[in-house]
Amino acid sequence: MDLKLAGKIFVVTGGAKGIGEAISMVLAEEGAHVAIVGRNMADNLAAVEKIAAAGGQAHAFQAELSNPDECKRAVDQIVAHYGQIDGLVNNAGANDGVGLETGSAEAFVESLNRNLVHYYLMAHYALPCLKESCGSIVNISSKTADTGQGGTSGYAAANGGRNALTREWAVELLPFGIRVNAVVVAECYTPLYERWIKTLPDPEKALQRISNLIPLGRRMTTAQEIASMVAFLLSDKSSHTTGQIIYVDGGYTHLDRALQGTT
């Protein structure tokens, strides 16, 4: 499907690795120009090279997203380079394991800064351009906001905030025709996920057990499946979709796995 994204400028935070890299690649395949924003410039440049090798176009911008000044600088640099922003994908973040018992007030606030506050900051600074382009925002979220996980209060709270901001912004930005949606990730096999699986006593068995709990196909979601939904939501093919929290998870979050015969 031609999503008619050719020539459009999309900002992807954390766009060099995992799900973010898949989003950057899919958007570039659709002919868009991708502004990859992240703290590790070597990773950003490697992603740009990979996209260029596949015939796409992207540019790297370095920013520590937990720093408000660097968020603003990144947006300013993107505007100076491209002259416009047609869409923002807030994706950067990680499950940092800041729990209720094991954490602290400082660690909890830091977790929110790493995983939530920059979603607001990037949208805030990009908003003038998004108004001009009648653009779109997609927030990447996690099932932890709905299901809980244990031992990750900061990350769960941040994702609950991401979902709430999605609905809040969808309302606030209606007058400008800016659509805002969220894509919720459950069990998606990425390099970060693989690293976590390998810390378990029997990684292969643990991965199979988790996969068996996913109703559709008994398999993990791929990063490309997440990316395809993001590209659709950024495009005019989803022109009457806003304020939606969309689960690309093989039914993991909401379908009754016991009734599916998987437990």
C-alpha positions, 0 to 999 in steps of 0.5 A: 500500500502506498501511504503517500508519505513521500517527501514528508518529514517524520521525527522518531525518538530512539529511532536507531534501535529496536522498535524505533529502528523498524519505524525509521526503516518502514517510514523511509521505505515509504519515501519519507525523510526520517529525523532520528533522535537519540543520545548515542550518535554512533547508533544514530549514524549507523541507522542512517547508513542502513537506511541509505543503503536500502535507498531511503533518506534519514538524518541523525540528531543527538540529544539526551532526551531527559534534558529539556534543553536538548529536546528543544535543541534537537527540534530546532536543528531538525527544523533548520535542516528540513524546514518542516515537521509532518509527524512525531513518533515518541518512542524512546524509553526503556523498562528500567525496573524502578519498583515500589520496594526497591526504588526511591523517590529520586529513582522514580522521578528519574524514571518518569524523566527517562520515559515520559517527560520527553514525550511532552517536551518533544511534542511541545517544541514540535507543535508550531511545525505540526500546526503548519503541516496539520501533522500527526503524533504517535506515542509508543506505549506498553502493556504495563500501563494496563496489566502491571508487571511488578517491580517497575513502578516508574515504567508502568506509571510513565506508560499510563501517562503516555496513554493519558497524554494521547487522549489529552492531546487528541482533544487539545489539538482537534482545532488544528487537525492534528491527530494523536494516537498511541500504539501499545507494545506487549511482547515484541522481540527486540535486541533489548528483549533478547538481552533480558531473556538471556538473563533468565535461567533457561532463556529458550524455555522462558521465551517459549512459555511467553510466546505460548501466552500470545493468542494469535499465532503463539508468537512474539510481535515483530518490530516491523508489525509495530512499525507498519501500524505507526506508518499507517497512523501517520498517514492520511489513510487513517485520516479520521482516527485520533485519540485511539490507543491501539494494541499491536500484540496478537491479542496478548493484553485483552484476550482471555488466554485461559479460554484460548487453551494456552495456560 
